[in-house]
Amino acid sequence: MLALVPTLFLTGCGGNGSQNAVKPVRVGLIPNQSPDKIKAQYEPFRAYLSQKLNLPVELFVATDYAGVVEAIASDKLDLAYFGGLTYVQAKRRADIYPIVTEIDRFTHTSKYHSLIIVPSHSPVERVSDLKEKTFAFGDINSTSGSLYPRIMLDRAGIKVPGDLQQALYTGGHDATALAVQNGTVDAGGIEDRILYALEEKGIIDKDKIRVLAQSDPIEGYPWVVRASLDRELVEHITDAFLDLRDPDLLRLMRAEGYARVSAADYRYVEEEAARLGLLQK
């Protein structure tokens, strides 16, 4: 169920009085890690976008993925950063379309993967061995933390939640990785790029976890706009992404650049989400 009243964290742009008279561009971000981390990570982007558009920009980070869907469906956002699953959920409730996705600095493409990970000492050798085991998903509406792990489990003949001893929802990829590393669960689903970043930062010890399975390539997280947003403004927003060259800002956004995307790039996500019951009727 989607939260009816999302809790949002707001970062304003702190402009002068004349700037405050201009309607701000409202940007929503899914909390694929803790909301505080996301706010800090994207504050430099907020400043960059405001400068490029010559408009005030406000950031919203919901407490869960559903909160961002609810916000854009309620016309409280102009631009949002979704996972593939949250995008296809949102487009059933709002007139929106994707404009760009990141070219990843690890894969050098717009694609990424979902992983099923286990503790390094685990006796589990294949996905089918996870039947009657404990499994950590991230947010239930996460593409790589929920949908794609379900796809991999389903292909191995494991239904969620019935064939698991317990299905846990940690709320974020970082929490899932820690739960697996600490042996709190038998396995978990996580985005590969986030796992690499957690290892790079020393939060996760790569010697304490093992990759059990990797998904098919997944199209990157889409940046999505309201269809009613002024088309000229949409083009300026799109150009701001495509023109982004600042290496420090790109690193903060886990990107080496941006590429255009369309709704067709997320058709498979929509089909599988519907099949596995992750879309509202």
N, C-alpha and C positions, 0 to 999 in steps of 0.2 A: 504494500500500500504506500502511496506517496503521501508525504506529510502535507497537511492542508495549509499549515502556516509555517513556512520555512523560517528558521532563525538565521539571520544574515549578519556577518561582520562587515562593517563599512569603513573603507578608507577614502576619505574625501581628498580633494586636491588643494584645498587651502588657498584659493585665489583671492583677489581683491573684490571689492563690491561690484564693479562692473562685470567681472567674470562670473560672479554668482548669479547675475541676472540672466546669463545664458544657460539654456537647458543643457545639463551635462550628458555625456555619453556614459551609459551605465553598463558596466562590464561584470559578468558573473563567471566564477571559477569553481569547478568541482574540487572538493577536498580529497584528492587522491593520496595526500599525506595529511598531517594535522593542519587544521585551518590556519593556525599561527604561522606555520612554515610557509604555507601557500601565500599568505598576505605579504610576508617579508620577501619571498622570492619574486613576486610580480609587481612590487612597488616601483622598481626602476622602469618596468614596462609601462606602468600607468603614466609615469612622467614623460616617457618617450612618446606615447600615443597622444597625450595632451599637447605636447609641443608640435607634433606632426600635423595634428588636426586643427591646432589653434583653438581648442575647445577644452573646457574642464572635463575630466574623466574621473569617474568613481568606480572603485572596485568593491565587489560583493563576494564574500566567500561563505557559502552555506555550511551548516554543520554536517550535512550529508548530501549525497548526490541528488536525492529526490528534491531537496530544497531549491537547487538551481533549476530543475525542470519546472517546479511550481512557480518560481519567480519569473521565468520567461513566458510561461503560459498565462501569467497574470499581467503581462505587459510591464513588468517592473525592470526588465533588462532590455538593452538594445543589442548587445554583443555578448556571447557566452562561449566559454571554453568547455567543451563536453568530451566525454569518451564516446566511442561509437554507439554504445548501448544507450547512454543517456540522451544522445542526439535522436535516435530513432524513437525512443520513448516520448521525448518532447515534441517531435513533429507530429505525433498523433493528437497532440493537445494544442499546438500553436502553429501558426503559419510562419515557418522559419526555413532557412536554407544554409548550407555550409559554404564557406568561401575559401579557406586555406587550412592547411595542416603543416606541422613542422617537418623539416628534413632533419632526421635525428643525427646527433653528433657521434653516436656509437655505431649505428648501422649505415649511416650516410645515405639513407633512403627515407621515404615517408612511412615505411612499414616498421612494425615491431612485432613481438611475440608475447604470448602468455606462457608461463612456465609452471609446472608442478614441481615443487621442491620438497625434499625430505631431509631429516637430519643425516649427517654424513655417515653415522654408524648404523643407520636403519637397515633392517634386513629386507625391506621392500625392494624388489627388482623391476617390477613392471606396474603399470597403472592398475591392472586388474587385481593386484595384490592389496589394493586399498579398500576392498570391500570389508565392511565391518570395522573400519579404522576411523579415527577422528581426523577431520579435514577443516582447515581454516580458509574461508573465503574473505575477501576484503569487504567492501560495501556490496550489498546485494545487487546494486545497479551498476557495478563496475564491469567494463568489457573484459579486461584481462584478469581481473581479480574474482570474477563470478561467472560471466557467460562462457568464456573460453575454457576455464577449468571444467565446467559442467559438460561442455562439448567433448572434451578429452575423456572425462569419466564415462559419459554416455557411450562413446565409441568402444570403451573397454567393458561395457555391459553393466555399469554401475549407475543406478538411478539415485538422484538427490531429492530428498534426504533419506529415502527408505533403505538404501543399501549401505549407508554409512552408519557407524556407531554413533557419531555426532557430527553435525554440520555447524560450525561456528562462524560468525561474521564479526571480523575484527574492526571493520570500519575503514581500514587503510592498508596499503601495501607494506608500509614500514612495520606496522603492528603484526601483520601476517608473517613477515620474514623473521621477526624476533620470536614469535610463537613457535616457529619451526626450529630455529636455532637453539632455543631453550628447551626443546623437547616437550613443550606444552601440548602439541598436537603431533599426529603422525605425518601429516603432509599439509601443504597449502598451495594456493594459486596466487601468482604474482606476475607483474609486468617485468619483462627482462631488463628494460632500461632503468627502471627504478631499482631493481636488485643491483645492477652494476654501479649505480650512483651510491647506494647504501654501502657497498663494499669499498668503493673509492673513498668514502668519508670515514671508513673504519667503524661504522655502526654495525655492520654485519661482517663476521669472519668467514671468508669463503671456504675455509677448511672445515667449517662446522656444518655446512649444508651441501646438498648434492642435487643437481637437476635430474629429475626422473623423466620428464617429458617436456616437449616443446610443441606449441601449437603451430598451425599454418600461419603465414604472414597476415597481420592485421593492419588495415589502413589506419594511419595516425589519427590522433585526437582532432576533431574538426573545430575550428572557430566558426561560430554560427551567428547569423544576424536575423532580426525580424524582417519579414517580407515587406512590411509597411515602412521600413526605414528608408529615408531619402536615398535614391540610387546613387546620386553624386557623392553623398557621404559614405555609402558602402564602398564605392570605388576608392575613395581616399583612405578608408580603413584598410582595404585590401592592399593598396600600394604601400601603406606604412609597414605592413608585414613583409611584402616582397622586397622592399628597399632596405630592410633592416640589415645592417652590416657590423654594428658595434660588437666586437668579440666578447666583451664582458657581459653585455646584456643577453646575447645569444647563449652564452654558457649558463647563465641563470635560468634561461628558459629551456635548457636541455636541447638546444637546436643549433644547427649550422646554417639554417636558412628556412624558407617557407615555399610551399607549392600550392597551386590552386587545386581544389577538390570540388566534387559535385555530389548530389544525393545518391547517384548510381554507385559511387565508391563504397557505400555502406549498405547495399542491398542484402548481401550475405548475412551481415550482422542482424539485420531486421528479420530475415527469414528464420535464422536459428533462434533468435530470441523469442519469436512467436511460437516456434515448435516446442521450446523448452519452458514455455509459460511465463516468460519474463516481460511480456507486454500486456498492458491492460486491454481487455476486449473492447 
